């Protein structure tokens, strides 16, 4: 029974690590989205 308890604890750690990674990736993507507010970068020259 101890093996199953240890396996569940390892799975909990893996799930938390994946969740933290996805959360950090989401925050980075949100911050990159706000970088497009530079008026000079939006100048479409013909």
N, C-alpha and C positions, 0 to 999 in steps of 0.2 A: 504493500500500500504506500510505502514511503516513495517508491519510484514514481507512482502516479502524482503524488503531491509535488515532488520535485519537477516533474514534467509540466504540470500546470503552472508552477511558478516561473519556469523558463518561458513558457508560452506567454504569460502575462508580461514579462519583460520585453519579449520580442514585439508584442502588439503595442506596448507603450513606446518602444523605440521607433517603430514604423509610423505611429501616429505623430510623434514629435517631429520626425523627418518631413512628413507631409505637411504639418502645420508650418514649419519653417519655410518650406518651399512655397506655400501659399502666401505667406507674408512677403517673401522676396518678390513674388509675381505681382502682388498688389503695389509694392513700392516701385517696381519697374513701370507699372502703368501710369504712375503719377509723374514720371520723368518726361512725358511728352507735352508738357505745357510751355515749352520754350517757343516764343513767337518766331524767333529767327530760324528755328528748325522747320517751321511750317511754311516757309516762303517757297512757293512754287514758281520758279523762274522759267520763262519760255524763251 
